[in-house]
Amino acid sequence: MGDFKHLVIAKFKEGVVVEEVLKGMEKLVSDIDAVKSFEWGQDIESQEMLRQGFTHAFLMTFNKKEDFTAFVSHPNHVEFSATFSAAIEKIVLLDFPAVLAKAPK
């Protein structure tokens, strides 16, 4: 079986200093060994009607589902989740085993 992914698509509340949230998230994932990799980005191309107000995407990769489970229950994640949730207006979460259709070259 392949990696396990945690995808978060978010719209932040007006007035939130997104850079501060991002710093917190980067610290969180660097402090927890269960996270294999972390990527994020801000939408700059999609038409508003297609993105439905969402502005940022976050993708964490874990070696296996058990690593994701350990991450979710980690005290640092529990603490950060409260801060993150307070900054979010809308969110979509998807947690899934990855199916690799084309390997990187």
All heavy atoms as an XYZ file, in Angstrom:
834
protein
N       0.840     -1.180      0.000
C       0.000      0.000      0.000
C       0.887      1.246      0.000
O       1.982      1.249      0.535
C      -0.915      0.001      1.233
C      -1.885      1.167      1.216
S      -2.970      1.276      2.647
C      -3.962     -0.162      2.394
N       0.385      2.331     -0.609
C       1.150      3.567     -0.719
C       0.995      4.463      0.498
O       0.541      4.048      1.565
N       1.380      5.697      0.306
C       1.305      6.696      1.368
C      -0.142      6.992      1.762
O      -1.074      6.686      1.030
C       1.955      7.999      0.899
C       3.452      7.880      0.683
O       4.079      7.011      1.313
O       3.989      8.662     -0.119
N      -0.280      7.641      2.911
C      -1.588      8.114      3.376
C      -1.530      9.631      3.353
O      -0.564     10.235      3.826
C      -1.882      7.596      4.784
C      -3.321      7.765      5.172
C      -4.271      6.829      4.792
C      -3.733      8.880      5.901
C      -5.605      6.992      5.138
C      -5.070      9.050      6.253
C      -6.003      8.106      5.871
N      -2.560     10.262      2.775
C      -2.576     11.716      2.592
C      -3.650     12.374      3.458
O      -4.715     11.801      3.692
C      -2.865     12.068      1.123
C      -1.920     11.447      0.117
C      -0.604     12.151      0.058
C       0.262     11.590     -1.072
N       1.465     12.360     -1.276
N      -3.342     13.593      3.887
C      -4.269     14.449      4.650
C      -4.336     15.768      3.892
O      -3.355     16.512      3.849
C      -3.740     14.642      6.071
C      -4.515     15.590      6.930
N      -5.844     15.435      7.206
C      -4.121     16.704      7.591
C      -6.248     16.413      8.019
N      -5.210     17.203      8.257
N      -5.467     16.024      3.233
C      -5.654     17.217      2.412
C      -6.629     18.159      3.102
O      -7.731     17.748      3.488
C      -6.191     16.832      1.028
C      -6.569     17.983      0.099
C      -5.340     18.803     -0.290
C      -7.274     17.438     -1.139
N      -6.213     19.405      3.249
C      -7.050     20.431      3.857
C      -7.166     21.571      2.853
O      -6.158     22.062      2.343
C      -6.418     20.976      5.166
C      -7.261     22.089      5.761
C      -6.210     19.848      6.169
N      -8.403     21.974      2.561
C      -8.661     23.121      1.693
C      -9.418     24.124      2.550
O     -10.436     23.778      3.153
C      -9.467     22.713      0.441
C      -8.723     21.604     -0.314
C      -9.710     23.919     -0.452
C      -9.517     20.971     -1.426
N      -8.893     25.354      2.630
C      -9.427     26.293      3.613
C      -9.672     27.681      3.044
O      -9.003     28.118      2.106
C      -8.455     26.402      4.784
N     -10.618     28.348      3.681
C     -10.847     29.778      3.500
C     -10.703     30.394      4.881
O     -11.410     29.998      5.818
C     -12.237     30.067      2.945
C     -12.534     31.554      2.846
C     -13.944     31.833      2.376
C     -14.169     33.342      2.301
N     -15.559     33.652      1.957
N      -9.781     31.321      5.012
C      -9.543     31.957      6.298
C     -10.549     33.088      6.541
O     -11.020     33.715      5.583
C      -8.116     32.503      6.382
C      -7.080     31.429      6.462
C      -6.412     30.987      5.335
C      -6.786     30.828      7.680
C      -5.471     29.982      5.405
C      -5.847     29.822      7.768
C      -5.182     29.399      6.628
N     -10.842     33.332      7.801
C     -11.714     34.443      8.175
C     -11.035     35.754      7.819
O      -9.805     35.859      7.817
C     -12.005     34.417      9.685
C     -12.874     33.261     10.117
C     -13.087     33.287     11.623
C     -13.951     32.108     12.052
N     -14.035     32.012     13.514
N     -11.849     36.758      7.542
C     -11.321     38.084      7.250
C     -10.554     38.600      8.461
O     -10.981     38.419      9.601
C     -12.481     39.029      6.915
C     -12.034     40.304      6.251
C     -13.190     41.106      5.690
O     -14.095     40.519      5.080
O     -13.180     42.326      5.902
N      -9.406     39.202      8.206
C      -8.599     39.770      9.278
C      -7.570     38.819      9.867
O      -6.733     39.237     10.662
N      -7.627     37.544      9.503
C      -6.655     36.574     10.015
C      -5.297     36.824      9.357
O      -5.204     37.042      8.145
C      -7.130     35.119      9.733
C      -6.014     34.121      9.973
C      -8.337     34.788     10.579
N      -4.249     36.815     10.155
C      -2.882     36.946      9.622
C      -2.441     35.539      9.205
O      -1.947     34.756     10.021
C      -1.927     37.569     10.663
C      -0.525     37.711     10.084
C      -2.454     38.911     11.141
N      -2.664     35.241      7.944
C      -2.432     33.892      7.421
C      -0.976     33.468      7.607
O      -0.702     32.308      7.920
C      -2.860     33.807      5.938
C      -2.541     32.437      5.355
C      -4.349     34.120      5.793
N      -0.055     34.403      7.470
C       1.372     34.070      7.616
C       1.667     33.500      8.999
O       2.507     32.604      9.138
C       2.248     35.300      7.352
C       2.234     35.774      5.910
C       0.960     36.541      5.517
O       0.225     37.028      6.419
O       0.678     36.622      4.316
N       1.005     34.014     10.020
C       1.200     33.497     11.379
C       0.674     32.064     11.504
O       1.292     31.215     12.140
C       0.532     34.405     12.417
C       1.187     35.767     12.550
C       2.637     35.678     12.980
O       2.961     34.904     13.904
O       3.467     36.400     12.381
N      -0.471     31.803     10.890
C      -1.035     30.453     10.902
C      -0.095     29.498     10.178
O       0.167     28.386     10.636
C      -2.451     30.432     10.270
C      -2.992     29.019     10.198
C      -3.402     31.340     11.043
N       0.435     29.946      9.047
C       1.358     29.109      8.264
C       2.626     28.801      9.046
O       3.120     27.668      9.009
C       1.699     29.787      6.936
C       0.529     29.956      5.971
C       0.949     30.799      4.782
C      -0.026     28.620      5.542
N       3.171     29.782      9.751
C       4.354     29.543     10.582
C       4.051     28.483     11.640
O       4.874     27.597     11.899
C       4.807     30.836     11.261
C       5.522     31.796     10.361
C       5.925     33.048     11.144
C       6.438     34.133     10.225
N       6.700     35.387     10.936
N       2.889     28.585     12.257
C       2.488     27.600     13.260
C       2.360     26.216     12.675
O       2.762     25.217     13.284
N       1.804     26.137     11.468
C       1.635     24.837     10.823
C       2.979     24.239     10.439
O       3.212     23.043     10.630
C       0.727     24.971      9.601
C       0.325     23.645      9.009
S      -0.887     23.822      7.693
C      -2.338     24.166      8.649
N       3.872     25.065      9.917
C       5.194     24.566      9.547
C       5.968     24.080     10.772
O       6.659     23.072     10.708
C       5.966     25.640      8.778
C       5.403     25.850      7.382
C       6.047     26.986      6.608
O       6.941     27.669      7.151
O       5.653     27.186      5.450
N       5.830     24.784     11.891
C       6.473     24.340     13.128
C       5.870     23.015     13.591
O       6.589     22.091     13.981
C       6.333     25.397     14.217
C       6.982     24.972     15.534
C       6.927     26.043     16.578
C       7.535     25.685     17.902
N       7.990     24.366     18.172
N       4.547     22.924     13.521
C       3.852     21.702     13.931
C       4.378     20.488     13.177
O       4.771     19.497     13.777
C       2.345     21.851     13.701
C       1.506     20.595     13.895
C       1.400     20.245     15.374
C       0.118     20.778     13.297
N       4.405     20.572     11.856
C       4.817     19.401     11.071
C       6.301     19.095     11.230
O       6.701     17.945     11.119
C       4.423     19.522      9.581
C       2.915     19.634      9.431
C       5.115     20.677      8.904
N       7.117     20.123     11.506
C       8.543     19.849     11.708
C       8.802     19.199     13.066
O       9.790     18.477     13.230
C       9.371     21.124     11.549
O       9.095     22.028     12.585
N       7.919     19.427     14.032
C       8.077     18.854     15.375
C       7.549     17.422     15.503
O       7.852     16.747     16.483
C       7.362     19.727     16.416
C       8.063     21.052     16.653
O       9.215     21.204     16.210
O       7.446     21.940     17.279
N       6.755     16.978     14.536
C       6.136     15.651     14.641
C       6.716     14.739     13.563
O       6.473     14.937     12.363
C       4.592     15.745     14.532
C       4.045     16.640     15.647
C       3.966     14.349     14.590
C       2.554     16.877     15.589
N       7.465     13.739     13.992
C       8.158     12.847     13.063
C       7.226     12.021     12.185
O       7.641     11.565     11.119
C       9.093     11.902     13.821
C      10.276     12.637     14.428
O      10.626     13.733     13.940
O      10.858     12.117     15.408
N       5.993     11.820     12.609
C       5.055     11.004     11.828
C       4.748     11.626     10.468
O       4.368     10.923      9.532
C       3.750     10.799     12.610
N       4.946     12.944     10.329
C       4.683     13.626      9.059
C       5.863     13.395      8.120
O       6.982     13.806      8.400
C       4.456     15.142      9.266
C       4.193     15.822      7.924
C       3.315     15.398     10.241
N       5.595     12.718      7.016
C       6.648     12.420      6.029
C       6.981     13.665      5.201
O       8.142     13.959      4.955
C       6.162     11.286      5.118
C       7.122     10.867      4.043
C       6.553      9.694      3.269
C       7.455      9.267      2.134
N       6.851      8.136      1.387
N       5.930     14.385      4.757
C       6.146     15.612      3.999
C       4.939     16.532      4.165
O       3.847     16.090      4.534
C       6.395     15.326      2.513
O       5.229     14.829      1.896
N       5.167     17.813      3.895
C       4.120     18.825      4.018
C       4.286     19.832      2.891
O       5.388     20.314      2.638
C       4.230     19.532      5.375
C       3.334     20.735      5.517
C       1.957     20.584      5.521
C       3.862     22.001      5.644
C       1.123     21.693      5.654
C       3.038     23.115      5.784
C       1.663     22.958      5.781
N       3.198     20.090      2.199
C       3.178     21.067      1.120
C       1.965     21.964      1.316
O       0.950     21.525      1.845
C       3.020     20.380     -0.242
C       4.075     19.356     -0.568
C       3.700     18.557     -1.805
O       3.608     19.150     -2.901
O       3.493     17.348     -1.668
N       2.082     23.206      0.885
C       0.925     24.081      0.916
C       1.031     25.076     -0.233
O       2.096     25.277     -0.804
C       0.788     24.802      2.257
C       1.800     25.868      2.528
C       3.009     25.704      3.149
C       1.719     27.250      2.170
N       3.670     26.906      3.199
C       2.898     27.875      2.605
C       0.759     28.025      1.529
C       3.143     29.229      2.410
C       0.996     29.377      1.338
C       2.180     29.959      1.792
N      -0.103     25.664     -0.559
C      -0.112     26.680     -1.600
C      -1.356     27.531     -1.497
O      -2.357     27.146     -0.877
N      -1.267     28.708     -2.112
C      -2.393     29.630     -2.163
C      -2.871     29.710     -3.598
O      -2.057     29.884     -4.516
C      -1.976     31.012     -1.660
C      -3.116     32.001     -1.662
C      -2.730     33.340     -1.048
O      -1.645     33.496     -0.510
N      -3.631     34.288     -1.117
N      -4.165     29.617     -3.789
C      -4.735     29.678     -5.131
C      -4.499     31.059     -5.739
O      -4.744     32.079     -5.094
C      -6.239     29.387     -5.081
C      -6.840     29.427     -6.462
O      -6.607     28.478     -7.233
O      -7.515     30.434     -6.795
N      -3.997     31.076     -6.970
C      -3.794     32.350     -7.669
C      -4.400     32.331     -9.070
O      -4.392     33.349     -9.747
C      -2.293     32.710     -7.771
C      -1.524     31.622     -8.521
C      -1.699     32.949     -6.401
C      -0.115     32.018     -8.921
N      -4.933     31.205     -9.496
C      -5.388     31.078    -10.881
C      -6.877     30.781    -11.056
O      -7.451     31.139    -12.075
C      -4.599     29.962    -11.587
C      -3.129     30.265    -11.752
C      -2.843     31.384    -12.736
O      -3.581     31.534    -13.723
O      -1.883     32.133    -12.487
N      -7.489     30.104    -10.106
C      -8.859     29.634    -10.307
C      -9.856     30.781    -10.325
O      -9.703     31.777     -9.616
C      -9.263     28.659     -9.201
O      -8.431     27.534     -9.216
N     -10.900     30.597    -11.110
C     -12.001     31.561    -11.122
C     -12.763     31.440     -9.810
O     -12.921     30.342     -9.274
C     -12.952     31.269    -12.278
C     -12.320     31.392    -13.648
C     -13.269     30.938    -14.739
O     -14.442     30.670    -14.511
N     -12.749     30.845    -15.948
N     -13.233     32.553     -9.287
C     -13.918     32.584     -7.997
C     -15.064     31.573     -7.944
O     -15.231     30.876     -6.961
C     -14.438     33.997     -7.693
C     -15.247     34.103     -6.413
C     -14.517     33.646     -5.148
O     -13.294     33.834     -5.046
O     -15.183     33.089     -4.258
N     -15.846     31.458     -8.994
C     -16.998     30.542     -8.956
C     -16.544     29.084     -8.834
O     -17.249     28.261     -8.281
C     -17.915     30.740    -10.158
C     -17.573     29.952    -11.367
S     -18.786     30.217    -12.660
C     -18.507     28.730    -13.567
N     -15.348     28.789     -9.298
C     -14.840     27.423     -9.212
C     -14.218     27.130     -7.857
O     -14.319     26.020     -7.347
C     -13.827     27.156    -10.333
C     -14.376     27.211    -11.746
C     -13.261     27.013    -12.758
C     -15.468     26.169    -11.946
N     -13.557     28.107     -7.259
C     -12.908     27.839     -5.972
C     -13.826     28.036     -4.778
O     -13.467     27.672     -3.655
C     -11.612     28.614     -5.823
C     -11.741     30.071     -5.586
C     -10.345     30.606     -5.286
N     -10.189     31.928     -5.808
C      -9.889     32.975     -5.056
N      -9.698     32.845     -3.774
N      -9.779     34.159     -5.600
N     -14.974     28.653     -4.987
C     -16.007     28.777     -3.955
C     -15.496     29.433     -2.675
O     -15.882     29.076     -1.570
C     -16.624     27.424     -3.651
C     -17.262     26.773     -4.857
C     -17.793     25.390     -4.569
O     -18.309     25.127     -3.495
N     -17.658     24.499     -5.528
N     -14.582     30.379     -2.819
C     -14.073     31.108     -1.662
C     -12.851     30.488     -0.999
O     -12.214     31.125     -0.174
N     -12.537     29.255     -1.322
C     -11.358     28.619     -0.731
C     -10.092     29.255     -1.310
O     -10.046     29.575     -2.493
C     -11.372     27.112     -0.981
C     -12.479     26.407     -0.260
C     -13.644     26.048     -0.927
C     -12.382     26.119      1.088
C     -14.680     25.406     -0.264
C     -13.405     25.483      1.765
C     -14.556     25.126      1.082
N      -9.093     29.436     -0.463
C      -7.888     30.141     -0.905
C      -6.604     29.353     -0.725
O      -5.626     29.614     -1.420
C      -7.745     31.468     -0.124
O      -7.714     31.176      1.282
C      -8.886     32.425     -0.436
N      -6.560     28.421      0.223
C      -5.323     27.712      0.547
C      -5.544     26.201      0.573
O      -6.606     25.736      0.990
C      -4.793     28.148      1.922
C      -4.277     29.542      1.936
N      -5.105     30.639      1.940
C      -3.010     30.020      1.939
C      -4.366     31.735      1.953
N      -3.092     31.388      1.959
N      -4.507     25.480      0.148
C      -4.522     24.020      0.211
C      -3.287     23.552      0.971
O      -2.195     24.119      0.817
C      -4.525     23.418     -1.185
N      -3.475     22.545      1.810
C      -2.405     21.967      2.619
C      -2.426     20.463      2.407
O      -3.487     19.846      2.494
C      -2.620     22.282      4.103
C      -2.805     23.753      4.374
C      -4.073     24.299      4.453
C      -1.707     24.576      4.517
C      -4.251     25.654      4.684
C      -1.873     25.937      4.749
C      -3.148     26.473      4.831
N      -1.277     19.875      2.143
C      -1.198     18.442      1.910
C      -0.080     17.846      2.757
O       1.085     18.236      2.623
C      -0.948     18.133      0.432
C      -0.857     16.657      0.066
C      -2.187     15.945      0.337
C      -0.447     16.495     -1.380
N      -0.464     16.931      3.630
C       0.514     16.196      4.437
C       0.537     14.756      3.952
O      -0.497     14.192      3.625
C       0.135     16.231      5.913
C       0.242     17.586      6.512
S      -0.166     17.540      8.259
C      -0.490     19.269      8.524
N       1.731     14.197      3.947
C       1.907     12.812      3.543
C       2.470     12.036      4.724
O       3.365     12.512      5.425
C       2.857     12.715      2.339
O       2.317     13.474      1.261
C       3.055     11.266      1.899
N       1.928     10.843      4.908
C       2.354      9.931      5.966
C       2.701      8.603      5.318
O       2.160      8.249      4.267
C       1.221      9.730      6.983
C       0.783     11.022      7.631
C      -0.170     11.828      7.030
C       1.329     11.435      8.831
C      -0.567     13.029      7.596
C       0.942     12.629      9.418
C      -0.005     13.431      8.799
N       3.608      7.839      5.922
C       3.968      6.531      5.383
C       2.804      5.557      5.423
O       2.674      4.703      4.548
C       5.156      5.939      6.139
C       6.459      6.600      5.762
O       6.711      6.893      4.595
N       7.299      6.868      6.743
N       1.961      5.690      6.449
C       0.830      4.768      6.600
C      -0.255      5.439      7.449
O      -0.002      6.451      8.106
C       1.274      3.453      7.231
C       1.986      3.597      8.572
C       2.601      2.273      9.008
C       3.263      2.347     10.350
N       4.578      2.927     10.382
N      -1.438      4.862      7.420
C      -2.571      5.436      8.140
C      -2.284      5.550      9.642
O      -2.699      6.515     10.286
C      -3.832      4.598      7.915
C      -5.057      5.188      8.563
C      -6.302      4.361      8.315
C      -7.472      4.994      9.046
N      -8.658      4.161      9.001
N      -1.569      4.613     10.196
C      -1.256      4.635     11.624
C      -0.420      5.867     11.996
O      -0.575      6.421     13.090
C      -0.527      3.351     12.046
C      -1.388      2.107     11.971
C      -1.567      1.533     10.561
O      -0.881      1.984      9.613
O      -2.413      0.640     10.400
N       0.442      6.309     11.090
C       1.215      7.532     11.333
C       0.296      8.750     11.358
O       0.470      9.659     12.169
C       2.298      7.719     10.270
C       3.425      6.712     10.409
O       3.499      6.010     11.446
O       4.237      6.618      9.464
N      -0.684      8.763     10.464
C      -1.675      9.847     10.464
C      -2.461      9.844     11.774
O      -2.667     10.896     12.385
C      -2.622      9.705      9.268
C      -3.809     10.620      9.346
C      -3.663     11.991      9.195
C      -5.074     10.110      9.584
C      -4.760     12.843      9.288
C      -6.173     10.952      9.672
C      -6.014     12.328      9.521
N      -2.869      8.677     12.217
C      -3.619      8.556     13.476
C      -2.784      9.077     14.642
O      -3.293      9.792     15.516
C      -4.028      7.087     13.702
O      -4.812      6.658     12.583
C      -4.842      6.929     14.967
N      -1.496      8.754     14.657
C      -0.600      9.247     15.704
C      -0.481     10.770     15.641
O      -0.465     11.451     16.674
C       0.773      8.596     15.575
N      -0.425     11.318     14.435
C      -0.343     12.770     14.247
C      -1.585     13.468     14.797
O      -1.489     14.452     15.531
C      -0.174     13.081     12.757
C      -0.370     14.526     12.406
C       0.603     15.465     12.692
C      -1.527     14.945     11.767
C       0.435     16.802     12.363
C      -1.708     16.279     11.436
C      -0.724     17.210     11.737
N      -2.751     12.950     14.457
C      -4.019     13.574     14.872
C      -4.152     13.606     16.391
O      -4.658     14.578     16.956
C      -5.219     12.844     14.222
C      -6.533     13.315     14.813
C      -5.209     13.061     12.724
N      -3.668     12.572     17.059
C      -3.805     12.515     18.515
C      -2.615     13.145     19.255
O      -2.645     13.262     20.472
C      -3.998     11.066     18.971
O      -2.875     10.288     18.623
N      -1.591     13.581     18.529
C      -0.415     14.197     19.155
C      -0.836     15.486     19.869
O      -1.596     16.290     19.312
C       0.636     14.486     18.085
C       1.971     14.827     18.627
N       2.258     16.063     19.182
C       3.114     14.105     18.711
C       3.514     16.088     19.568
N       4.063     14.903     19.297
N      -0.343     15.722     21.089
C      -0.730     16.933     21.851
C      -0.468     18.241     21.100
O      -1.268     19.171     21.197
C       0.132     16.854     23.116
C       0.523     15.422     23.238
C       0.548     14.849     21.858
N       0.620     18.313     20.335
C       0.905     19.535     19.568
C      -0.159     19.776     18.498
O      -0.541     20.917     18.237
C       2.288     19.462     18.909
C       3.413     19.489     19.913
O       3.203     19.398     21.122
N       4.637     19.588     19.415
N      -0.625     18.689     17.867
C      -1.670     18.820     16.851
C      -2.987     19.238     17.493
O      -3.681     20.104     16.981
C      -1.859     17.510     16.068
C      -2.989     17.590     15.093
N      -4.239     17.114     15.394
C      -3.059     18.116     13.839
C      -5.035     17.335     14.356
N      -4.347     17.941     13.406
N      -3.312     18.626     18.613
C      -4.556     18.968     19.314
C      -4.554     20.456     19.675
O      -5.543     21.166     19.449
C      -4.740     18.078     20.561
C      -5.928     18.539     21.395
C      -4.904     16.615     20.143
N      -3.434     20.931     20.183
C      -3.311     22.348     20.564
C      -3.413     23.262     19.338
O      -4.138     24.253     19.338
C      -1.982     22.579     21.280
C      -1.760     24.010     21.714
C      -0.414     24.220     22.395
O       0.166     23.248     22.919
O       0.063     25.373     22.384
N      -2.681     22.924     18.269
C      -2.696     23.755     17.069
C      -4.071     23.756     16.405
O      -4.496     24.778     15.845
C      -1.630     23.299     16.071
C      -1.610     24.136     14.826
C      -1.021     25.390     14.841
C      -2.205     23.689     13.664
C      -1.019     26.185     13.699
C      -2.210     24.475     12.514
C      -1.609     25.725     12.532
N      -4.778     22.639     16.450
C      -6.092     22.542     15.810
C      -7.062     23.594     16.329
O      -7.869     24.124     15.571
C      -6.691     21.149     16.003
O      -5.971     20.219     15.241
N      -6.995     23.901     17.619
C      -7.883     24.910     18.196
C      -7.586     26.281     17.584
O      -8.508     27.018     17.208
C      -7.724     24.953     19.706
N      -6.310     26.617     17.454
C      -5.910     27.883     16.840
C      -6.315     27.922     15.377
O      -6.865     28.917     14.885
C      -4.372     28.068     16.950
O      -4.012     28.010     18.324
C      -3.913     29.362     16.342
N      -6.044     26.835     14.656
C      -6.352     26.755     13.230
C      -7.858     26.874     13.006
O      -8.309     27.638     12.164
C      -5.806     25.440     12.656
C      -5.921     25.338     11.164
C      -5.067     26.056     10.341
C      -6.862     24.508     10.581
C      -5.163     25.957      8.958
C      -6.963     24.402      9.206
C      -6.110     25.131      8.385
N      -8.644     26.136     13.775
C     -10.103     26.148     13.621
C     -10.679     27.536     13.841
O     -11.625     27.937     13.160
C     -10.751     25.158     14.586
O     -10.360     23.845     14.264
N     -10.113     28.278     14.779
C     -10.605     29.625     15.073
C     -10.340     30.592     13.914
O     -11.031     31.598     13.781
C      -9.957     30.152     16.349
N      -9.363     30.270     13.064
C      -8.999     31.143     11.949
C      -9.748     30.812     10.659
O      -9.675     31.563      9.688
C      -7.496     31.050     11.705
N     -10.484     29.721     10.646
C     -11.095     29.192      9.424
C     -12.564     29.590      9.291
O     -13.347     29.446     10.220
C     -10.992     27.645      9.422
C      -9.532     27.219      9.398
C     -11.745     27.032      8.255
C      -8.768     27.682      8.197
N     -12.904     30.065      8.105
C     -14.309     30.344      7.796
C     -14.974     29.121      7.171
O     -16.086     28.763      7.521
C     -14.407     31.538      6.841
C     -15.842     31.937      6.549
C     -15.933     33.215      5.737
O     -15.162     34.149      6.007
O     -16.775     33.259      4.833
N     -14.261     28.486      6.219
C     -14.772     27.275      5.554
C     -13.607     26.316      5.383
O     -12.469     26.732      5.188
C     -15.343     27.580      4.164
C     -16.618     28.342      4.165
C     -17.322     28.502      2.817
C     -16.573     28.266      1.550
N     -17.366     28.501      0.331
N     -13.932     25.011      5.428
C     -12.863     24.017      5.314
C     -13.398     22.736      4.681
O     -14.565     22.388      4.850
C     -12.239     23.727      6.701
C     -10.947     22.945      6.578
C     -13.232     23.042      7.607
C     -10.126     22.917      7.856
N     -12.529     22.054      3.957
C     -12.790     20.711      3.436
C     -11.596     19.866      3.852
O     -10.445     20.278      3.678
C     -12.921     20.697      1.897
C     -13.033     19.262      1.379
C     -14.101     21.522      1.438
N     -11.857     18.696      4.426
C     -10.802     17.760      4.825
C     -11.009     16.444      4.086
O     -12.126     15.931      4.057
C     -10.860     17.473      6.324
C     -10.589     18.618      7.277
C     -10.859     18.183      8.709
C      -9.165     19.093      7.146
N      -9.948     15.906      3.552
C      -9.976     14.580      2.940
C      -8.767     13.814      3.440
O      -7.637     14.315      3.374
C      -9.937     14.671      1.411
C     -11.120     15.352      0.730
C     -10.847     15.515     -0.761
C     -12.396     14.565      0.950
N      -8.984     12.611      3.945
C      -7.927     11.720      4.424
C      -8.048     10.421      3.644
O      -9.083      9.774      3.697
C      -8.089     11.471      5.929
C      -8.070     12.779      6.720
O      -7.153     13.584      6.496
O      -8.970     12.984      7.534
N      -6.961     10.049      2.929
C      -7.106      8.939      1.998
C      -5.787      8.223      1.729
O      -4.725      8.847      1.759
C      -7.681      9.447      0.665
C      -6.871     10.564      0.035
C      -5.906     10.290     -0.919
C      -7.075     11.891      0.402
C      -5.157     11.308     -1.498
C      -6.328     12.913     -0.163
C      -5.374     12.622     -1.119
N      -5.869      6.915      1.447
C      -4.680      6.207      0.985
C      -4.416      6.636     -0.457
O      -5.340      6.685     -1.277
C      -5.069      4.734      1.071
C      -6.557      4.708      1.116
C      -7.023      6.042      1.618
N      -3.183      7.009     -0.755
C      -2.846      7.518     -2.079
C      -2.699      6.382     -3.090
O      -2.163      5.319     -2.769
C      -1.551      8.313     -2.019
N      -3.162      6.645     -4.282
C      -2.980      5.748     -5.416
C      -2.057      6.467     -6.385
O      -2.424      7.506     -6.935
C      -4.330      5.416     -6.096
C      -4.102      4.561     -7.327
C      -5.276      4.758     -5.110
N      -0.871      5.957     -6.568
C       0.106      6.586     -7.443
C      -0.178      6.180     -8.890
O      -0.025      5.010     -9.257
C       1.531      6.187     -7.045
C       2.658      6.827     -7.814
C       2.638      8.344     -7.641
C       3.986      6.262     -7.365
N      -0.620      7.139     -9.709
C      -0.947      6.857    -11.095
C       0.221      7.173    -12.032
O       0.323      6.613    -13.116
C      -2.187      7.655    -11.519
N       1.092      8.109    -11.600
C       2.279      8.442    -12.386
C       3.374      8.845    -11.414
O       3.212      9.812    -10.675
C       1.985      9.588    -13.348
C       3.192      9.971    -14.184
C       2.889     11.091    -15.152
C       4.120     11.457    -15.939
N       3.866     12.560    -16.875
N       4.457      8.108    -11.425
C       5.564      8.372    -10.493
C       6.373      9.572    -10.980
O       6.490      9.809    -12.190
C       6.464      7.148    -10.403
N       6.930     10.339    -10.012
C       7.809     11.444    -10.421
C       9.034     10.914    -11.136
O       9.492      9.814    -10.833
C       8.215     12.107     -9.092
C       7.433     11.426     -8.019
C       6.789     10.208     -8.585
N       9.545     11.692    -12.051
C      10.732     11.266    -12.808
C      11.979     11.574    -12.062
O      12.103     12.414    -11.270
C      10.761     11.945    -14.165
C       9.641     11.466    -15.048
C       9.731     12.113    -16.402
C       8.608     11.578    -17.276
N       8.672     12.018    -18.605
